[in-house]
Amino acid sequence: SQHHQIHPLIEKVERAKNEPQGVRRYFITDNLQWGPFKFKIKYQADIISVTENMVHTQAYQSPNTYIENVTKITPSQNGVILHETITMKAPSLLFNYAFQQAQTAHEEMLKRIKIFVEKK
């Protein structure tokens, strides 16, 4: 419910009305920029599983763009370590742009998570 506060691209998060059993589904609106052009995209994001030490999500956005994310949480002496693995599939013309946006946004998101958690 607070994802838009930590993810730098997210403008809006809506819970889906009809979800597959065992999956939490959301429709997310991101603000993007490509050169001088600003635009919004809306995509489906599914939370596949959440355990004590892992979060597994999948996202789909047209045209034919898929992102799978596995974030592992490992205890350490100074708190926890978050390790994020992203697998992406996108049309060749969009791949570099989509990858750059995901990489930049998720680097910033991990910094914001640290700040968010340390405030609590």
LONU-776792 format. One line per field, with one value per atom (N, C-alpha, C, O): atom name; residue number from 1; x, y, z; chain; residue in one letter. Coordinates in Angstrom, 3 decimals, decimal comma. Each point is the difference from the previous one (the first is absolute). Layout:
% residues N
keba	[CA/...];
rodren	[NUM/...];
px	[X/...];
py	[Y/...];
pz	[Z/...];
volum	[A/...];
marpa	[a/...];
//
This chain:
% residues 120
keba	[N/CA/C/O/N/CA/C/O/N/CA/C/O/N/CA/C/O/N/CA/C/O/N/CA/C/O/N/CA/C/O/N/CA/C/O/N/CA/C/O/N/CA/C/O/N/CA/C/O/N/CA/C/O/N/CA/C/O/N/CA/C/O/N/CA/C/O/N/CA/C/O/N/CA/C/O/N/CA/C/O/N/CA/C/O/N/CA/C/O/N/CA/C/O/N/CA/C/O/N/CA/C/O/N/CA/C/O/N/CA/C/O/N/CA/C/O/N/CA/C/O/N/CA/C/O/N/CA/C/O/N/CA/C/O/N/CA/C/O/N/CA/C/O/N/CA/C/O/N/CA/C/O/N/CA/C/O/N/CA/C/O/N/CA/C/O/N/CA/C/O/N/CA/C/O/N/CA/C/O/N/CA/C/O/N/CA/C/O/N/CA/C/O/N/CA/C/O/N/CA/C/O/N/CA/C/O/N/CA/C/O/N/CA/C/O/N/CA/C/O/N/CA/C/O/N/CA/C/O/N/CA/C/O/N/CA/C/O/N/CA/C/O/N/CA/C/O/N/CA/C/O/N/CA/C/O/N/CA/C/O/N/CA/C/O/N/CA/C/O/N/CA/C/O/N/CA/C/O/N/CA/C/O/N/CA/C/O/N/CA/C/O/N/CA/C/O/N/CA/C/O/N/CA/C/O/N/CA/C/O/N/CA/C/O/N/CA/C/O/N/CA/C/O/N/CA/C/O/N/CA/C/O/N/CA/C/O/N/CA/C/O/N/CA/C/O/N/CA/C/O/N/CA/C/O/N/CA/C/O/N/CA/C/O/N/CA/C/O/N/CA/C/O/N/CA/C/O/N/CA/C/O/N/CA/C/O/N/CA/C/O/N/CA/C/O/N/CA/C/O/N/CA/C/O/N/CA/C/O/N/CA/C/O/N/CA/C/O/N/CA/C/O/N/CA/C/O/N/CA/C/O/N/CA/C/O/N/CA/C/O/N/CA/C/O/N/CA/C/O/N/CA/C/O/N/CA/C/O/N/CA/C/O/N/CA/C/O/N/CA/C/O/N/CA/C/O/N/CA/C/O/N/CA/C/O/N/CA/C/O/N/CA/C/O/N/CA/C/O/N/CA/C/O/N/CA/C/O/N/CA/C/O/N/CA/C/O/N/CA/C/O/N/CA/C/O/N/CA/C/O/N/CA/C/O/N/CA/C/O];
rodren	[1/1/1/1/2/2/2/2/3/3/3/3/4/4/4/4/5/5/5/5/6/6/6/6/7/7/7/7/8/8/8/8/9/9/9/9/10/10/10/10/11/11/11/11/12/12/12/12/13/13/13/13/14/14/14/14/15/15/15/15/16/16/16/16/17/17/17/17/18/18/18/18/19/19/19/19/20/20/20/20/21/21/21/21/22/22/22/22/23/23/23/23/24/24/24/24/25/25/25/25/26/26/26/26/27/27/27/27/28/28/28/28/29/29/29/29/30/30/30/30/31/31/31/31/32/32/32/32/33/33/33/33/34/34/34/34/35/35/35/35/36/36/36/36/37/37/37/37/38/38/38/38/39/39/39/39/40/40/40/40/41/41/41/41/42/42/42/42/43/43/43/43/44/44/44/44/45/45/45/45/46/46/46/46/47/47/47/47/48/48/48/48/49/49/49/49/50/50/50/50/51/51/51/51/52/52/52/52/53/53/53/53/54/54/54/54/55/55/55/55/56/56/56/56/57/57/57/57/58/58/58/58/59/59/59/59/60/60/60/60/61/61/61/61/62/62/62/62/63/63/63/63/64/64/64/64/65/65/65/65/66/66/66/66/67/67/67/67/68/68/68/68/69/69/69/69/70/70/70/70/71/71/71/71/72/72/72/72/73/73/73/73/74/74/74/74/75/75/75/75/76/76/76/76/77/77/77/77/78/78/78/78/79/79/79/79/80/80/80/80/81/81/81/81/82/82/82/82/83/83/83/83/84/84/84/84/85/85/85/85/86/86/86/86/87/87/87/87/88/88/88/88/89/89/89/89/90/90/90/90/91/91/91/91/92/92/92/92/93/93/93/93/94/94/94/94/95/95/95/95/96/96/96/96/97/97/97/97/98/98/98/98/99/99/99/99/100/100/100/100/101/101/101/101/102/102/102/102/103/103/103/103/104/104/104/104/105/105/105/105/106/106/106/106/107/107/107/107/108/108/108/108/109/109/109/109/110/110/110/110/111/111/111/111/112/112/112/112/113/113/113/113/114/114/114/114/115/115/115/115/116/116/116/116/117/117/117/117/118/118/118/118/119/119/119/119/120/120/120/120];
px	[0,815/-0,815/0,858/-0,490/1,769/0,874/1,060/0,975/-1,166/1,013/0,275/1,136/-2,180/0,204/0,907/0,539/-0,365/0,895/1,461/0,897/-0,652/1,393/0,478/1,205/-2,122/0,402/-0,092/-1,080/2,179/0,026/-0,867/-0,284/-0,143/-0,804/-1,499/-0,801/0,423/-1,415/-0,789/0,364/-1,458/-0,942/-1,227/-0,526/0,075/-1,260/0,047/0,564/-1,165/-0,111/-1,465/-0,615/0,061/-1,386/-0,047/0,628/-1,355/-0,165/-0,992/-1,056/1,382/-0,891/-1,232/0,075/-1,199/-1,245/-0,058/-0,495/0,993/-0,012/1,435/0,713/-0,298/1,371/0,002/-0,919/1,951/0,143/0,195/0,542/-0,971/0,131/1,474/0,851/-0,566/1,352/0,905/1,179/-1,709/0,799/-0,635/-1,218/2,051/-0,497/0,343/1,170/-2,185/0,189/-0,308/-0,969/1,829/-0,141/0,139/0,610/-1,187/0,245/0,722/-0,494/1,662/0,889/0,173/0,180/-0,240/0,247/1,342/0,228/0,659/1,329/0,080/-0,619/1,387/0,368/1,371/0,955/-0,854/1,264/0,385/-0,815/2,067/0,490/0,966/0,841/-0,968/0,904/0,441/-0,744/1,968/0,470/-0,913/-0,239/-0,277/-0,868/-1,455/-0,817/0,485/-1,380/-0,321/0,691/-1,735/-0,487/-1,303/-0,844/0,693/-1,198/-0,243/0,864/-2,049/-0,375/-0,255/-0,478/0,808/-0,367/-0,734/0,232/-1,098/-0,711/0,306/-0,091/0,453/0,356/-0,528/-0,363/0,332/-0,456/1,197/1,023/-1,140/1,058/-0,625/-0,998/1,597/-0,494/1,019/1,190/-1,663/0,835/-0,265/-1,080/2,081/-0,134/0,150/-0,794/1,824/0,183/0,822/0,835/-1,103/0,750/0,293/-0,912/2,185/0,398/0,815/0,175/0,308/0,811/1,269/0,504/0,018/1,271/-0,024/1,056/-2,265/-0,052/-1,336/-1,052/1,127/-1,197/0,160/1,025/-2,051/0,029/-1,155/-1,162/1,483/-1,021/0,204/1,090/-2,174/0,048/-0,824/-1,022/1,469/-0,736/-0,092/0,890/-1,995/-0,208/-0,508/-0,885/1,451/-0,461/0,095/0,992/-2,005/0,002/0,940/0,053/0,679/-0,008/1,026/1,202/-1,675/0,836/1,203/1,103/-1,328/1,073/-0,319/-1,057/1,978/-0,172/1,198/1,143/-1,425/1,073/-0,322/-1,105/2,084/-0,115/1,040/1,155/-1,572/0,872/-0,017/-1,060/2,246/0,137/0,922/1,164/-1,700/0,793/0,207/-0,958/2,221/0,342/0,464/0,737/-1,185/0,345/0,889/-0,410/1,633/0,958/0,421/0,495/-0,681/0,474/1,519/0,732/-0,282/1,435/0,268/-0,937/2,191/0,347/-0,576/-0,339/0,229/-0,467/-1,453/-0,430/-0,333/-1,398/-0,338/0,027/-0,348/-0,312/0,642/0,337/-0,180/0,468/-1,140/-0,547/0,188/-0,988/0,745/0,836/-1,140/0,610/-1,126/-0,853/0,859/-1,078/0,511/1,035/-1,777/0,306/-1,193/-1,134/1,412/-1,060/0,279/1,117/-2,148/0,068/-1,007/-1,171/1,628/-0,856/-0,058/0,990/-2,183/-0,210/-0,761/-1,027/1,530/-0,661/0,380/1,029/-1,857/0,369/1,343/0,332/0,432/1,363/0,057/0,945/-1,916/0,011/-0,229/0,423/-1,078/-0,304/0,930/0,061/0,662/0,724/0,971/-0,056/0,932/0,995/-0,655/0,426/-1,463/-0,704/-0,649/0,154/-0,879/-0,688/1,004/-0,228/1,337/1,017/0,602/0,159/0,171/0,566/-0,974/0,404/-1,682/-1,006/-0,121/-0,044/-0,008/-0,117/1,230/-0,120/1,292/1,231/0,103/0,271/-0,483/0,089/-1,055/0,296/-1,530/-1,093/0,223/-0,259/0,734/0,171/1,214/-0,005/1,035/1,119/-0,499/0,325/-1,110/-0,562/-0,986/-0,026/-0,776/-0,978/0,684/-0,470/1,567/0,702/0,555/-0,008/0,488/0,454/-1,164/0,137/-1,282/-1,180/-0,531/-0,480/0,560/-0,432/0,847/-0,526/1,819/0,894/-0,409/-0,106/-0,121/-0,413/-1,344/-0,180/-0,778/-1,346/0,037/-0,665/1,425/0,054/0,728/-0,404/1,453/0,771/-0,758/0,338/-1,353/-0,845/-0,935/-0,411/0,071/-0,996/0,575/-0,701];
py	[-1,205/1,205/1,270/1,085/-1,228/1,176/-0,032/0,750/-1,611/-0,180/1,291/0,263/0,541/1,237/0,980/0,925/-1,114/0,859/-0,414/0,816/-2,074/-0,448/-0,238/0,016/-0,237/-0,237/1,326/0,587/-0,105/1,340/0,207/1,147/-2,194/0,166/-0,132/0,473/-1,102/-0,317/1,234/0,738/-0,546/1,072/-0,534/0,645/-1,838/-0,515/-1,528/-0,641/0,069/-1,452/-0,331/0,540/-1,442/-0,417/-1,514/-0,728/0,256/-1,443/-0,529/0,597/-1,703/-0,610/-0,568/-0,467/0,511/-0,530/-1,510/-0,664/0,116/-1,457/-0,489/0,271/-0,991/-0,496/-1,519/-0,663/0,116/-1,456/-0,447/0,747/-1,926/-0,508/-0,040/-0,496/1,019/-0,024/1,113/0,040/0,867/1,089/1,331/0,165/0,780/1,372/0,774/0,116/0,411/0,683/1,487/0,408/0,375/1,450/0,544/-0,627/1,807/0,757/1,269/0,775/-0,586/1,074/0,992/-0,387/1,657/1,063/0,630/0,470/-0,466/0,607/1,272/0,104/0,858/1,183/-0,256/-0,287/0,389/-0,244/1,202/0,876/-0,867/1,033/-0,640/-0,816/1,189/-0,455/1,248/0,566/-0,140/1,276/1,106/0,085/0,764/1,095/-0,427/0,810/-2,064/-0,452/-0,633/-0,918/1,409/-0,585/-0,725/0,495/-1,679/-0,790/-0,936/-0,183/-0,401/-0,953/-1,354/-0,100/-0,940/-1,350/-0,662/0,328/-1,243/-0,778/-1,460/-0,462/-0,264/-1,405/-0,835/0,513/-1,810/-0,976/-0,498/-0,354/0,324/-0,532/-1,020/0,280/-1,452/-1,081/-0,315/-0,149/0,049/-0,503/-1,498/-0,446/-0,310/-1,445/-0,662/-0,864/1,279/-0,566/0,950/0,763/-0,842/0,753/-0,966/-0,594/0,445/-0,810/0,884/1,193/-1,787/0,742/0,557/1,036/-1,714/0,444/0,181/0,046/0,057/0,183/0,600/-0,299/1,164/0,530/-0,278/0,333/-0,947/-0,364/0,721/-0,196/1,032/0,728/-0,182/-0,330/0,555/0,002/1,181/0,343/0,280/1,119/-0,180/-0,569/1,071/-0,055/1,348/0,600/-0,135/1,231/-0,174/-0,520/0,949/-0,080/1,068/1,101/-1,385/-1,207/-1,029/0,264/-1,416/-1,174/0,242/-0,475/1,217/0,288/-0,688/0,224/-1,058/-0,763/0,237/0,060/0,073/0,121/-0,942/0,011/-0,820/-0,854/0,481/0,237/-0,096/0,531/-0,944/-0,386/0,024/-0,782/0,797/0,236/0,172/0,730/-0,909/-0,467/0,223/-0,840/0,891/0,967/-1,315/0,729/-0,903/-1,088/1,548/-0,798/0,773/1,120/-1,695/0,676/0,185/-0,847/1,970/0,250/0,613/0,278/-0,070/0,565/1,399/0,388/0,367/1,384/0,168/1,132/-2,181/0,084/-1,088/-1,184/1,585/-0,956/0,453/1,171/-2,122/0,277/-0,367/-1,100/2,027/-0,275/-0,280/0,796/-1,922/-0,353/-0,187/-0,873/1,694/-0,013/-0,571/0,425/-1,394/-0,560/0,270/-0,363/1,006/0,328/-0,711/0,035/-0,680/-0,605/0,743/0,120/0,375/0,820/-0,549/-0,490/0,586/-0,319/1,180/0,412/0,132/1,130/-0,001/-0,560/1,186/0,121/0,709/0,877/-1,260/0,519/1,519/0,587/0,063/1,463/0,654/1,136/-1,831/0,554/-0,498/0,595/-1,677/-0,663/0,921/0,088/0,592/0,843/1,085/0,255/0,386/1,036/-0,605/0,530/-1,636/-0,628/-0,463/0,170/-0,754/-0,468/1,166/-0,083/1,160/1,187/0,566/0,347/-0,251/0,525/-0,892/0,494/-1,808/-0,929/0,067/0,047/-0,041/0,027/1,275/-0,066/1,206/1,276/0,095/0,402/-0,774/0,087/-0,932/0,379/-1,591/-0,959/0,319/-0,304/0,905/0,470/1,072/-0,028/0,964/1,055/-0,594/0,413/-1,371/-0,620/-0,687/0,114/-0,823/-0,664/1,015/-0,252/1,391/1,070/0,518/0,211/-0,009/0,506/-1,009/0,385/-1,676/-1,029/0,098/-0,065/0,220/0,110/1,181/-0,145/1,295/1,192/-0,237/0,331/-0,912/-0,252/-0,928/0,266/-1,335/-0,987/0,581/-0,244/0,997/0,543/1,075/0,283/0,327/0,985/-0,654/0,635/-1,891/-0,695/-0,417/-0,594];
pz	[0,000/0,000/0,000/-0,311/0,660/0,054/-1,093/0,050/-1,026/-1,040/-0,765/-0,394/0,185/-0,745/0,747/-0,608/1,905/0,780/-0,139/0,211/-0,564/-0,088/-1,424/-0,252/-0,685/-1,396/-0,757/-0,068/-0,497/-0,577/-1,244/-0,345/-0,331/-1,206/0,241/-0,805/1,891/0,229/0,403/0,915/-1,637/0,320/0,730/0,907/-1,316/0,531/0,045/-0,887/1,930/0,146/0,263/0,919/-1,744/0,161/0,166/-0,770/1,752/0,193/-1,022/-0,207/-0,429/-0,987/0,692/1,137/-1,825/0,561/-0,098/0,911/-2,001/-0,211/-0,073/-0,966/1,995/0,063/-0,104/0,481/-1,108/0,036/1,451/0,814/-0,502/1,354/0,418/-0,739/1,918/0,538/-0,501/0,354/-1,174/-0,561/0,382/-0,082/0,499/0,198/-1,266/-0,366/-0,296/-1,282/0,142/0,641/-1,263/0,016/-1,411/-0,866/0,648/-1,221/0,427/0,819/-1,387/0,428/-1,149/-1,155/1,495/-0,967/0,322/1,114/-2,104/0,137/-0,830/-1,058/1,549/-0,775/-0,601/0,723/-2,043/-0,682/-0,852/-0,290/-0,094/-0,901/-0,992/0,378/-1,638/-1,059/-0,729/-0,801/1,088/-0,535/0,513/1,205/-2,092/0,450/0,221/0,440/-0,738/0,058/1,351/0,442/0,207/1,251/-0,305/-0,747/1,340/-0,248/1,176/0,857/-0,835/1,041/-0,636/-1,131/1,886/-0,411/1,163/1,163/-1,488/1,012/-0,268/-1,138/2,187/-0,180/1,152/1,058/-1,297/0,998/0,785/-0,585/1,894/0,857/0,949/0,664/-0,612/0,862/1,081/-0,276/1,497/1,088/0,052/0,387/-0,782/-0,109/1,364/0,372/0,373/1,336/0,864/-0,487/1,775/1,004/1,140/0,575/-0,258/1,142/0,935/-0,246/1,302/0,963/-0,632/0,433/-1,454/-0,578/-1,523/-0,631/0,031/-1,442/-0,435/0,565/-1,597/-0,652/-1,497/-0,596/-0,005/-1,423/-0,695/0,356/-1,352/-0,740/-1,501/-0,467/-0,272/-1,456/-0,497/0,593/-1,687/-0,572/-1,508/-0,632/0,070/-1,439/-0,484/0,611/-1,706/-0,624/-1,508/-0,510/-0,188/-1,452/-0,558/0,548/-1,603/-0,812/0,460/-0,010/0,405/0,238/0,911/-0,272/1,353/0,944/1,324/0,590/-0,136/1,236/0,910/-0,453/1,737/0,984/1,154/0,542/-0,181/1,180/0,998/-0,355/1,598/1,040/1,194/0,492/-0,039/1,228/0,915/-0,322/1,462/0,988/1,201/0,617/-0,295/1,150/1,140/-0,197/1,387/1,211/0,844/0,403/-0,140/0,758/1,241/-0,118/1,314/1,210/-0,041/-0,512/1,062/0,118/1,372/0,749/-0,423/1,310/0,187/1,118/-2,200/0,086/-0,409/-0,217/0,103/-0,406/-0,992/0,334/-1,567/-1,062/-1,304/-0,181/-0,711/-1,352/-0,938/0,080/-0,972/-1,028/-1,297/-0,429/-0,187/-1,285/-1,000/0,162/-1,190/-0,977/-1,327/-0,513/-0,030/-1,306/-0,910/0,314/-1,447/-0,950/-1,316/-0,517/-0,014/-1,320/-0,873/0,361/-1,505/-0,849/-1,416/-0,542/-0,041/-1,413/-0,589/0,539/-1,646/-0,662/-1,474/-0,375/-0,466/-1,412/-0,135/0,797/-1,804/-0,136/-0,048/0,527/-1,136/-0,065/1,360/0,217/0,688/1,321/1,100/1,076/-1,338/1,078/0,731/1,226/-1,932/0,671/0,844/1,126/-1,667/0,762/1,245/1,100/-1,270/1,139/1,051/1,197/-1,644/0,944/0,780/1,217/-1,911/0,660/1,030/1,110/-1,471/0,931/1,233/1,126/-1,341/1,125/0,892/1,224/-1,825/0,785/0,839/1,199/-1,815/0,716/1,094/1,125/-1,462/0,972/1,184/1,142/-1,400/1,090/0,867/1,193/-1,759/0,827/0,972/1,187/-1,700/0,855/1,004/1,159/-1,592/0,887/1,183/1,132/-1,380/1,097/0,998/1,205/-1,689/0,907/0,841/1,206/-1,856/0,712/1,008/1,067/-1,391/0,958/1,263/1,111/-1,280/1,153/0,882/1,218/-1,819/0,742/0,670/1,172/-1,921/0,503/1,213/1,001/-1,082/1,079/1,218/1,137/-1,366/1,141/0,758/1,149/-1,754/0,692/1,001/0,972/-1,195/0,835/1,324/0,819];
volum	[A/A/A/A/A/A/A/A/A/A/A/A/A/A/A/A/A/A/A/A/A/A/A/A/A/A/A/A/A/A/A/A/A/A/A/A/A/A/A/A/A/A/A/A/A/A/A/A/A/A/A/A/A/A/A/A/A/A/A/A/A/A/A/A/A/A/A/A/A/A/A/A/A/A/A/A/A/A/A/A/A/A/A/A/A/A/A/A/A/A/A/A/A/A/A/A/A/A/A/A/A/A/A/A/A/A/A/A/A/A/A/A/A/A/A/A/A/A/A/A/A/A/A/A/A/A/A/A/A/A/A/A/A/A/A/A/A/A/A/A/A/A/A/A/A/A/A/A/A/A/A/A/A/A/A/A/A/A/A/A/A/A/A/A/A/A/A/A/A/A/A/A/A/A/A/A/A/A/A/A/A/A/A/A/A/A/A/A/A/A/A/A/A/A/A/A/A/A/A/A/A/A/A/A/A/A/A/A/A/A/A/A/A/A/A/A/A/A/A/A/A/A/A/A/A/A/A/A/A/A/A/A/A/A/A/A/A/A/A/A/A/A/A/A/A/A/A/A/A/A/A/A/A/A/A/A/A/A/A/A/A/A/A/A/A/A/A/A/A/A/A/A/A/A/A/A/A/A/A/A/A/A/A/A/A/A/A/A/A/A/A/A/A/A/A/A/A/A/A/A/A/A/A/A/A/A/A/A/A/A/A/A/A/A/A/A/A/A/A/A/A/A/A/A/A/A/A/A/A/A/A/A/A/A/A/A/A/A/A/A/A/A/A/A/A/A/A/A/A/A/A/A/A/A/A/A/A/A/A/A/A/A/A/A/A/A/A/A/A/A/A/A/A/A/A/A/A/A/A/A/A/A/A/A/A/A/A/A/A/A/A/A/A/A/A/A/A/A/A/A/A/A/A/A/A/A/A/A/A/A/A/A/A/A/A/A/A/A/A/A/A/A/A/A/A/A/A/A/A/A/A/A/A/A/A/A/A/A/A/A/A/A/A/A/A/A/A/A/A/A/A/A/A/A/A/A/A/A/A/A/A/A/A/A/A/A/A/A/A/A/A/A/A/A/A/A/A/A/A/A];
marpa	[s/s/s/s/q/q/q/q/h/h/h/h/h/h/h/h/q/q/q/q/i/i/i/i/h/h/h/h/p/p/p/p/l/l/l/l/i/i/i/i/e/e/e/e/k/k/k/k/v/v/v/v/e/e/e/e/r/r/r/r/a/a/a/a/k/k/k/k/n/n/n/n/e/e/e/e/p/p/p/p/q/q/q/q/g/g/g/g/v/v/v/v/r/r/r/r/r/r/r/r/y/y/y/y/f/f/f/f/i/i/i/i/t/t/t/t/d/d/d/d/n/n/n/n/l/l/l/l/q/q/q/q/w/w/w/w/g/g/g/g/p/p/p/p/f/f/f/f/k/k/k/k/f/f/f/f/k/k/k/k/i/i/i/i/k/k/k/k/y/y/y/y/q/q/q/q/a/a/a/a/d/d/d/d/i/i/i/i/i/i/i/i/s/s/s/s/v/v/v/v/t/t/t/t/e/e/e/e/n/n/n/n/m/m/m/m/v/v/v/v/h/h/h/h/t/t/t/t/q/q/q/q/a/a/a/a/y/y/y/y/q/q/q/q/s/s/s/s/p/p/p/p/n/n/n/n/t/t/t/t/y/y/y/y/i/i/i/i/e/e/e/e/n/n/n/n/v/v/v/v/t/t/t/t/k/k/k/k/i/i/i/i/t/t/t/t/p/p/p/p/s/s/s/s/q/q/q/q/n/n/n/n/g/g/g/g/v/v/v/v/i/i/i/i/l/l/l/l/h/h/h/h/e/e/e/e/t/t/t/t/i/i/i/i/t/t/t/t/m/m/m/m/k/k/k/k/a/a/a/a/p/p/p/p/s/s/s/s/l/l/l/l/l/l/l/l/f/f/f/f/n/n/n/n/y/y/y/y/a/a/a/a/f/f/f/f/q/q/q/q/q/q/q/q/a/a/a/a/q/q/q/q/t/t/t/t/a/a/a/a/h/h/h/h/e/e/e/e/e/e/e/e/m/m/m/m/l/l/l/l/k/k/k/k/r/r/r/r/i/i/i/i/k/k/k/k/i/i/i/i/f/f/f/f/v/v/v/v/e/e/e/e/k/k/k/k/k/k/k/k];
//
